[in-house]
Amino acid sequence: MAKIRSLALTDIPKLKKMISLISNLNGADVAFGYKSYVPFPLNLINRFLPLRFKFAQDSYVAIEDGKICGLITIKSQERNPLNWRITKLVLDENGYDIGRQLVSFVIARYGAMGANTFTVKVDENHEELLELFSKGCGFRVCASEQLWKMEEVKLSSSSLDKGFFRPFKNSDASVAASIYNELIFPHFRYSLAKMPQEFENVLCSGLQKTSFFRYVLEDRSKHSIKGYFSIQTEDNENFILNVDLVSAFDNYLCDVINFAISQILMRKKHFNLYFRNKKYQVSGTKTEKYLSDNGFKNVKNQIVLVKDYYKRIQEDERYTKPAMAFSEITRKPAFKI
């Protein structure tokens, strides 16, 4: 069995050598940028903090016969210390058992500290990693996401005035969470729903490698927020747009994309724009068609896998709300409880 420990700066040369010899670097959900696994000094502080105070990802390596044979990184899902995401899993050739050890290690470690949900996004064509997480580590296939790249970044005609858009404020977090959660298909909602604090701007955001620029679409005549969207980047060159619009306003997706481009142009003249389409939302199919018809190219399809621990109902606790179980295959009700 391999020895697992925290990643150290002295491991980087060996890690680079291992990565240069393998081809599965992009198997798991890997952020843009080849150096995203390199720890920086504050990570040493982050390593010893309780879950609710962690501000950066943690990385661990597997050592066997004095050689690095695997790497795993894990970080909290925005500001939710109970929900953790495996962001990278890099394995040496024939590293199935090592991968299972690394995944089991972080689940046991962070589960013991209070985490109750773990997610990972795997390229749909990477069958080995899908099998490792589903069969080897007990994750279940939950949903899917797409990443679309705008082939030629350019502004198009808009129907909404820029007055409809404004920067996001933390007081908008509850509405943003409500919009996001209502868009999720009911049978995915338990595992993928977010809390308001996951949308809030972080006070010490400069300590994180990923930068977020958040906005809302507001119908000022009715003092009502109709959409939330964010632009994220790790290298100030590749920008990912995430958009959540209420059903009545999803026809204004073009205006949101235009506004996002205009905001990025204020910071960078040449860049790549990507759009994350969440197929587990009711607007996923409509958004996919819009992107396909309007100059976007599908560059990545990912399967979202989840391992969660359900709350146990105490003997003296009564459960009175009606519930319905959905089939993950047909998306139709299976039976009533």
C-alpha positions in Angstrom: 0.0 0.0 0.0 1.3 3.5 -0.9 2.1 6.1 1.7 -0.1 9.2 1.3 1.0 12.7 2.6 0.6 16.4 1.8 2.2 17.7 -1.3 5.5 19.6 -0.7 7.3 22.0 -2.8 10.2 19.5 -3.1 7.8 17.1 -4.8 7.2 19.4 -7.8 10.1 18.2 -10.0 9.2 14.5 -9.5 5.5 15.4 -10.1 6.2 17.1 -13.4 8.3 14.2 -14.5 5.4 11.8 -13.7 2.9 14.0 -15.5 5.1 14.3 -18.6 4.9 10.5 -18.9 1.2 10.0 -18.7 -1.9 11.2 -20.6 -4.7 11.4 -18.0 -4.0 14.9 -16.7 -7.3 16.2 -17.9 -9.4 13.2 -16.8 -10.9 14.8 -13.8 -12.1 18.4 -13.6 -8.8 20.2 -14.1 -8.8 24.0 -13.9 -7.1 25.9 -16.7 -3.4 26.3 -16.1 -0.7 23.7 -15.9 0.7 24.9 -12.6 -2.6 24.8 -10.6 -1.2 22.0 -8.4 1.8 24.0 -7.2 1.3 24.9 -3.5 2.1 28.5 -2.3 3.2 29.5 1.2 -0.3 30.2 2.6 -1.4 26.7 1.7 0.8 25.5 4.6 -1.5 27.5 6.9 -4.6 26.3 5.1 -3.6 22.7 5.7 -4.1 23.0 9.5 -7.3 25.0 9.5 -10.8 23.5 10.4 -13.0 23.0 7.3 -15.0 26.2 7.8 -11.9 28.3 7.7 -10.1 26.7 4.7 -9.5 29.1 1.8 -7.5 27.1 -0.7 -7.3 23.6 -2.1 -5.4 20.8 -0.3 -3.1 18.5 -2.3 -1.9 15.0 -1.4 0.5 12.6 -3.1 0.9 8.9 -3.0 4.5 7.6 -2.6 5.5 4.0 -3.4 9.0 2.7 -3.5 10.2 6.3 -3.1 8.4 7.4 -6.2 5.4 9.7 -6.6 2.7 7.6 -8.3 -0.4 9.8 -7.7 -1.8 13.2 -6.9 -5.2 14.3 -5.6 -6.4 17.9 -4.9 -9.6 18.8 -3.1 -11.3 22.0 -2.2 -14.6 23.2 -0.7 -17.5 24.0 -2.9 -17.3 27.8 -2.7 -18.2 28.7 0.9 -19.8 25.4 1.9 -17.5 23.6 4.3 -19.7 20.5 4.1 -19.4 20.0 0.4 -16.0 19.2 -1.1 -14.9 18.7 -4.7 -12.1 16.6 -6.0 -10.5 19.0 -8.6 -7.6 16.9 -9.8 -6.6 13.2 -9.8 -3.4 12.4 -11.6 -2.1 8.8 -11.6 0.9 6.9 -12.9 0.3 4.2 -15.4 -1.8 1.3 -14.1 -2.7 3.5 -11.1 -6.2 2.2 -10.4 -5.5 0.9 -6.9 -3.4 4.1 -6.1 -6.4 6.2 -7.3 -8.8 4.3 -5.1 -6.4 4.8 -2.1 -6.1 8.5 -2.7 -9.9 9.1 -3.1 -10.7 6.9 0.0 -8.0 8.8 2.0 -9.5 12.3 1.3 -13.1 11.1 1.9 -12.1 9.5 5.2 -10.0 12.5 6.3 -12.5 15.2 5.4 -15.6 13.2 6.3 -14.1 12.8 9.8 -13.8 16.6 10.0 -17.5 17.0 9.1 -17.8 17.0 5.3 -20.9 15.1 4.1 -20.8 15.5 0.3 -18.0 14.9 -2.2 -18.3 15.6 -5.9 -16.0 15.2 -8.9 -16.4 16.0 -12.6 -14.9 13.5 -15.1 -14.7 13.7 -18.9 -17.4 11.5 -20.3 -14.8 9.7 -22.6 -12.5 8.8 -19.7 -13.9 5.4 -18.9 -11.2 4.4 -16.5 -11.7 7.3 -14.2 -15.5 6.9 -14.4 -15.1 3.3 -13.4 -12.7 4.2 -10.6 -15.0 6.7 -9.0 -18.3 4.8 -9.6 -17.3 1.1 -9.0 -14.1 1.6 -7.0 -15.0 4.5 -4.7 -18.8 4.3 -4.4 -19.7 7.5 -6.3 -22.9 7.7 -8.2 -23.5 9.3 -11.5 -25.6 12.4 -10.8 -25.7 14.8 -13.7 -23.6 16.3 -16.5 -22.1 19.6 -17.6 -20.8 21.0 -20.9 -18.1 23.6 -21.6 -18.6 25.6 -24.8 -15.9 27.9 -26.3 -16.9 31.0 -28.2 -14.9 30.5 -31.4 -14.7 34.3 -32.2 -15.2 36.6 -29.3 -17.3 39.5 -30.4 -20.2 41.7 -29.3 -23.6 41.3 -31.0 -26.7 43.4 -30.9 -28.5 43.6 -27.5 -32.1 44.1 -26.6 -31.6 45.0 -23.0 -30.1 48.2 -21.8 -27.0 47.9 -19.6 -29.1 49.5 -16.9 -30.6 46.0 -16.3 -27.2 44.8 -15.0 -25.4 45.7 -11.8 -22.7 44.2 -9.7 -23.7 41.5 -7.3 -24.0 42.3 -3.6 -23.9 39.8 -0.7 -27.5 40.9 0.1 -28.5 39.3 -3.2 -27.2 35.8 -2.2 -30.5 34.4 -1.0 -32.2 35.3 -4.3 -29.3 34.0 -6.4 -29.4 30.7 -4.5 -33.2 30.5 -4.9 -32.9 31.0 -8.7 -30.1 28.4 -9.0 -31.9 25.8 -7.0 -35.3 26.3 -8.7 -33.7 25.7 -12.1 -32.3 22.3 -11.0 -34.4 19.2 -12.0 -36.1 18.0 -8.7 -34.3 14.6 -8.7 -30.9 16.3 -8.8 -31.7 19.1 -6.3 -30.7 17.2 -3.1 -27.2 16.7 -4.2 -26.6 19.8 -6.2 -28.5 22.5 -4.4 -26.5 25.4 -3.0 -26.8 27.6 0.1 -26.8 31.4 0.0 -23.3 31.8 1.4 -21.9 29.9 -1.6 -22.8 32.9 -3.7 -21.3 35.5 -1.5 -18.2 37.4 -2.3 -15.3 36.3 -0.1 -13.6 39.0 2.0 -10.1 37.7 1.4 -10.7 36.6 -2.3 -7.2 37.7 -3.2 -5.9 34.6 -1.4 -7.6 32.4 -3.8 -6.3 31.4 -7.3 -9.7 31.7 -8.9 -11.1 35.2 -9.4 -14.9 35.7 -9.6 -16.8 38.7 -11.0 -20.4 38.5 -10.1 -23.5 40.3 -11.5 -27.3 40.2 -11.4 -29.9 41.0 -14.0 -32.5 43.1 -12.3 -35.9 44.3 -13.4 -35.8 47.7 -11.6 -39.4 48.5 -12.4 -40.4 45.7 -10.2 -37.4 45.7 -7.9 -36.9 42.1 -8.7 -33.7 40.1 -9.6 -34.3 37.9 -12.6 -30.8 36.4 -13.0 -27.4 35.8 -11.6 -24.2 35.2 -13.4 -20.5 35.1 -12.7 -17.3 35.3 -14.7 -14.4 33.2 -13.3 -10.7 33.0 -14.3 -7.5 31.6 -13.0 -5.0 33.0 -15.5 -6.7 36.2 -16.7 -6.8 34.7 -20.2 -9.4 32.0 -20.1 -12.8 33.1 -18.7 -15.7 30.9 -17.8 -19.3 32.3 -17.8 -21.9 30.7 -15.5 -25.5 32.0 -16.0 -28.7 31.3 -14.1 -31.8 33.1 -15.5 -35.4 32.6 -14.4 -37.5 31.0 -17.1 -39.2 34.2 -18.2 -35.9 35.9 -18.8 -33.8 33.1 -20.4 -34.4 34.6 -23.8 -32.0 37.4 -22.7 -29.0 35.0 -22.7 -27.5 36.9 -25.6 -27.6 40.1 -23.6 -25.9 38.5 -20.6 -23.1 37.2 -22.8 -22.7 40.6 -24.4 -22.4 42.3 -21.0 -19.9 39.7 -19.8 -17.7 40.3 -22.9 -17.9 44.1 -22.3 -16.8 43.6 -18.7 -13.8 41.4 -19.6 -12.8 43.8 -22.4 -12.3 46.4 -19.7 -9.6 44.2 -18.2 -8.2 42.3 -21.2 -8.3 42.8 -24.9 -7.5 39.3 -26.0 -9.0 36.3 -24.2 -10.9 33.1 -24.5 -14.5 32.9 -23.4 -16.1 29.7 -22.3 -19.7 29.0 -21.2 -20.6 26.3 -18.7 -23.9 24.7 -19.5 -25.5 22.8 -16.6 -27.5 20.0 -18.2 -29.1 19.3 -14.8 -31.0 22.5 -15.1 -34.4 22.8 -16.8 -32.9 25.4 -19.2 -30.0 23.1 -20.2 -31.3 21.8 -23.5 -32.5 25.3 -24.6 -29.1 26.8 -23.7 -27.3 24.0 -25.6 -29.2 24.8 -28.8 -28.5 28.6 -28.4 -24.8 28.0 -28.0 -24.7 25.6 -30.9 -26.5 28.1 -33.2 -24.5 31.2 -32.1 -20.8 30.6 -32.6 -19.9 28.4 -29.7 -18.1 25.0 -29.9 -18.6 22.2 -27.5 -15.1 21.5 -26.2 -15.8 19.3 -23.1 -18.5 17.1 -21.7 -18.3 16.1 -18.1 -20.1 13.7 -15.8 -20.8 14.9 -12.3 -20.4 12.1 -9.7 -21.5 12.4 -6.1 -20.8 10.6 -2.9 -23.0 11.9 -0.1 -24.0 10.9 3.4 -27.7 11.2 4.1 -28.9 12.6 7.4 -30.2 9.9 9.8 -33.7 10.5 11.1 -33.8 10.0 14.9 -36.3 7.7 16.5 -38.2 10.5 18.1 -38.1 12.6 14.9 -41.3 12.6 12.8 -41.0 13.1 9.0 -44.3 14.5 7.7 -43.4 16.0 4.4 -44.4 14.1 1.2 -41.4 12.8 -0.8 -41.0 11.3 -4.3 -38.1 9.3 -5.6 -37.0 9.8 -9.2 -35.1 7.4 -11.5 -31.7 8.8 -12.5 -32.0 7.1 -15.8 -35.6 8.0 -17.0 -35.9 11.1 -14.8 -39.5 10.0 -14.1 -41.0 9.3 -10.6 -40.2 5.8 -9.5 -42.5 5.5 -6.5 -44.0 7.6 -3.7 -43.0 7.4 -0.1 
